[in-house]
């Protein structure tokens, strides 16, 4: 009885980093390729820098807008207090903080740890009032400037400081 022995010759297979790669030189090469190259790290840093450059101004504008909303709400509340005071005291409006349930003017509005606006009664007579919210700190960078509100409901802005009150699109 004769035995035929067949010789099986395996051809090298290219697995290209597959988890099923046989042991040997392909497996060792994968171990050497771990980590990031300097170029890859620099590319990631450039992408992060670009994203930051785009996102940071947008975030800052969002914060300014949020503080604007606080100032407008406070002005409308102060106007309601003036009207309530007038309904109880027909002699006229007041600029006395205690009459409007405030300790003193100006009232500082905070959204965090720093002042954002100072709220006050700019003028009050028997028949009219003018309220204002003046930006403070980083809020002075806002192009809406100071907010004003009078007894007729006129909602205006003063920007830049020292100019007449005007309507600025997108502020009220």
KOLRO-735437 format. One record per residue (C-alpha): x, y, z; residue in three letters. Coordinates in steps of 0.25 Angstrom, whole numbers. Layout:
BEGIN
<rec u="X" v="Y" w="Z" resn="ALA"/>
...
# end
This chain:
BEGIN
<rec u="0" v="0" w="0" resn="UNK"/>
<rec u="6" v="13" w="-4" resn="UNK"/>
<rec u="3" v="26" w="3" resn="UNK"/>
<rec u="2" v="39" w="-5" resn="UNK"/>
<rec u="6" v="51" w="3" resn="UNK"/>
<rec u="1" v="64" w="-2" resn="UNK"/>
<rec u="9" v="76" w="1" resn="UNK"/>
<rec u="0" v="88" w="4" resn="UNK"/>
<rec u="7" v="101" w="1" resn="UNK"/>
<rec u="0" v="113" w="6" resn="UNK"/>
<rec u="1" v="126" w="-2" resn="UNK"/>
<rec u="3" v="139" w="7" resn="UNK"/>
<rec u="-10" v="146" w="9" resn="UNK"/>
<rec u="-11" v="161" w="11" resn="UNK"/>
<rec u="-21" v="164" w="22" resn="UNK"/>
<rec u="-17" v="179" w="23" resn="UNK"/>
<rec u="-19" v="181" w="38" resn="UNK"/>
<rec u="-30" v="171" w="39" resn="UNK"/>
<rec u="-32" v="165" w="53" resn="UNK"/>
<rec u="-31" v="152" w="46" resn="UNK"/>
<rec u="-17" v="154" w="41" resn="UNK"/>
<rec u="-8" v="142" w="43" resn="UNK"/>
<rec u="4" v="144" w="53" resn="UNK"/>
<rec u="16" v="148" w="46" resn="UNK"/>
<rec u="21" v="160" w="39" resn="UNK"/>
<rec u="7" v="166" w="37" resn="UNK"/>
<rec u="4" v="165" w="51" resn="UNK"/>
<rec u="17" v="172" w="55" resn="UNK"/>
<rec u="15" v="183" w="46" resn="UNK"/>
<rec u="1" v="186" w="52" resn="UNK"/>
<rec u="7" v="187" w="65" resn="UNK"/>
<rec u="17" v="198" w="60" resn="UNK"/>
<rec u="7" v="206" w="54" resn="UNK"/>
<rec u="0" v="210" w="67" resn="UNK"/>
<rec u="-2" v="225" w="71" resn="UNK"/>
<rec u="-3" v="238" w="63" resn="UNK"/>
<rec u="7" v="245" w="54" resn="UNK"/>
<rec u="10" v="259" w="56" resn="UNK"/>
<rec u="3" v="263" w="43" resn="UNK"/>
<rec u="-10" v="257" w="48" resn="UNK"/>
<rec u="-9" v="264" w="62" resn="UNK"/>
<rec u="-7" v="277" w="55" resn="UNK"/>
<rec u="-19" v="275" w="45" resn="UNK"/>
<rec u="-27" v="273" w="58" resn="UNK"/>
<rec u="-22" v="285" w="64" resn="UNK"/>
<rec u="-25" v="294" w="52" resn="UNK"/>
<rec u="-39" v="288" w="51" resn="UNK"/>
<rec u="-42" v="291" w="66" resn="UNK"/>
<rec u="-36" v="305" w="64" resn="UNK"/>
<rec u="-46" v="308" w="53" resn="UNK"/>
<rec u="-58" v="302" w="60" resn="UNK"/>
<rec u="-54" v="311" w="72" resn="UNK"/>
<rec u="-52" v="323" w="63" resn="UNK"/>
<rec u="-66" v="321" w="58" resn="UNK"/>
<rec u="-73" v="317" w="70" resn="UNK"/>
<rec u="-68" v="327" w="81" resn="UNK"/>
<rec u="-74" v="340" w="74" resn="UNK"/>
<rec u="-87" v="333" w="72" resn="UNK"/>
<rec u="-87" v="328" w="87" resn="UNK"/>
<rec u="-83" v="343" w="92" resn="UNK"/>
<rec u="-95" v="349" w="83" resn="UNK"/>
<rec u="-104" v="339" w="90" resn="UNK"/>
<rec u="-100" v="343" w="104" resn="UNK"/>
<rec u="-102" v="358" w="100" resn="UNK"/>
<rec u="-116" v="355" w="94" resn="UNK"/>
<rec u="-120" v="347" w="107" resn="UNK"/>
<rec u="-115" v="359" w="116" resn="UNK"/>
<rec u="-123" v="368" w="107" resn="UNK"/>
<rec u="-136" v="360" w="109" resn="UNK"/>
<rec u="-133" v="362" w="124" resn="UNK"/>
<rec u="-132" v="377" w="123" resn="UNK"/>
<rec u="-145" v="378" w="114" resn="UNK"/>
<rec u="-153" v="369" w="124" resn="UNK"/>
<rec u="-148" v="378" w="136" resn="UNK"/>
<rec u="-152" v="391" w="129" resn="UNK"/>
<rec u="-166" v="385" w="126" resn="UNK"/>
<rec u="-167" v="381" w="140" resn="UNK"/>
<rec u="-163" v="395" w="145" resn="UNK"/>
<rec u="-173" v="401" w="135" resn="UNK"/>
<rec u="-184" v="393" w="141" resn="UNK"/>
<rec u="-180" v="397" w="155" resn="UNK"/>
<rec u="-181" v="412" w="151" resn="UNK"/>
<rec u="-195" v="409" w="145" resn="UNK"/>
<rec u="-199" v="403" w="158" resn="UNK"/>
<rec u="-193" v="414" w="166" resn="UNK"/>
<rec u="-201" v="424" w="158" resn="UNK"/>
<rec u="-214" v="416" w="160" resn="UNK"/>
<rec u="-212" v="417" w="175" resn="UNK"/>
<rec u="-207" v="432" w="175" resn="UNK"/>
<rec u="-214" v="440" w="164" resn="UNK"/>
<rec u="-204" v="452" w="166" resn="UNK"/>
<rec u="-194" v="446" w="156" resn="UNK"/>
<rec u="-183" v="436" w="154" resn="UNK"/>
<rec u="-171" v="435" w="163" resn="UNK"/>
<rec u="-156" v="434" w="162" resn="UNK"/>
<rec u="-155" v="430" w="177" resn="UNK"/>
<rec u="-150" v="415" w="178" resn="UNK"/>
<rec u="-157" v="412" w="190" resn="UNK"/>
<rec u="-170" v="416" w="184" resn="UNK"/>
<rec u="-168" v="405" w="173" resn="UNK"/>
<rec u="-163" v="394" w="183" resn="UNK"/>
<rec u="-148" v="396" w="181" resn="UNK"/>
<rec u="-138" v="399" w="191" resn="UNK"/>
<rec u="-131" v="410" w="183" resn="UNK"/>
<rec u="-128" v="414" w="168" resn="UNK"/>
<rec u="-121" v="410" w="160" resn="UNK"/>
<rec u="-124" v="395" w="161" resn="UNK"/>
<rec u="-113" v="386" w="157" resn="UNK"/>
<rec u="-117" v="374" w="148" resn="UNK"/>
<rec u="-109" v="362" w="149" resn="UNK"/>
<rec u="-109" v="350" w="140" resn="UNK"/>
<rec u="-96" v="344" w="147" resn="UNK"/>
<rec u="-86" v="350" w="156" resn="UNK"/>
<rec u="-84" v="363" w="149" resn="UNK"/>
<rec u="-94" v="374" w="146" resn="UNK"/>
<rec u="-101" v="374" w="132" resn="UNK"/>
<rec u="-110" v="386" w="133" resn="UNK"/>
<rec u="-114" v="397" w="143" resn="UNK"/>
<rec u="-129" v="400" w="143" resn="UNK"/>
<rec u="-134" v="414" w="147" resn="UNK"/>
<rec u="-145" v="424" w="145" resn="UNK"/>
<rec u="-138" v="435" w="137" resn="UNK"/>
<rec u="-150" v="445" w="139" resn="UNK"/>
<rec u="-163" v="445" w="145" resn="UNK"/>
<rec u="-174" v="456" w="145" resn="UNK"/>
<rec u="-189" v="456" w="148" resn="UNK"/>
<rec u="-192" v="451" w="134" resn="UNK"/>
<rec u="-180" v="444" w="128" resn="UNK"/>
<rec u="-168" v="436" w="132" resn="UNK"/>
<rec u="-156" v="431" w="124" resn="UNK"/>
<rec u="-149" v="418" w="129" resn="UNK"/>
<rec u="-135" v="413" w="125" resn="UNK"/>
<rec u="-126" v="401" w="126" resn="UNK"/>
<rec u="-112" v="405" w="123" resn="UNK"/>
<rec u="-102" v="394" w="120" resn="UNK"/>
<rec u="-90" v="390" w="129" resn="UNK"/>
<rec u="-77" v="382" w="128" resn="UNK"/>
<rec u="-76" v="373" w="116" resn="UNK"/>
<rec u="-91" v="377" w="112" resn="UNK"/>
<rec u="-85" v="390" w="107" resn="UNK"/>
<rec u="-80" v="383" w="95" resn="UNK"/>
<rec u="-95" v="381" w="91" resn="UNK"/>
<rec u="-99" v="389" w="79" resn="UNK"/>
<rec u="-113" v="391" w="85" resn="UNK"/>
<rec u="-107" v="400" w="95" resn="UNK"/>
<rec u="-116" v="406" w="106" resn="UNK"/>
<rec u="-131" v="403" w="106" resn="UNK"/>
<rec u="-142" v="413" w="109" resn="UNK"/>
<rec u="-157" v="412" w="111" resn="UNK"/>
<rec u="-167" v="423" w="113" resn="UNK"/>
<rec u="-181" v="424" w="118" resn="UNK"/>
<rec u="-186" v="424" w="104" resn="UNK"/>
<rec u="-180" v="410" w="102" resn="UNK"/>
<rec u="-169" v="416" w="92" resn="UNK"/>
<rec u="-157" v="406" w="93" resn="UNK"/>
<rec u="-144" v="412" w="88" resn="UNK"/>
<rec u="-129" v="410" w="89" resn="UNK"/>
<rec u="-118" v="419" w="91" resn="UNK"/>
<rec u="-105" v="415" w="84" resn="UNK"/>
<rec u="-95" v="420" w="84" resn="UNK"/>
<rec u="-95" v="427" w="97" resn="UNK"/>
<rec u="-99" v="441" w="96" resn="UNK"/>
<rec u="-107" v="440" w="84" resn="UNK"/>
<rec u="-122" v="442" w="83" resn="UNK"/>
<rec u="-131" v="431" w="86" resn="UNK"/>
<rec u="-135" v="423" w="73" resn="UNK"/>
<rec u="-141" v="410" w="68" resn="UNK"/>
<rec u="-130" v="400" w="65" resn="UNK"/>
<rec u="-134" v="388" w="57" resn="UNK"/>
<rec u="-134" v="375" w="65" resn="UNK"/>
<rec u="-132" v="381" w="79" resn="UNK"/>
<rec u="-147" v="382" w="84" resn="UNK"/>
# end
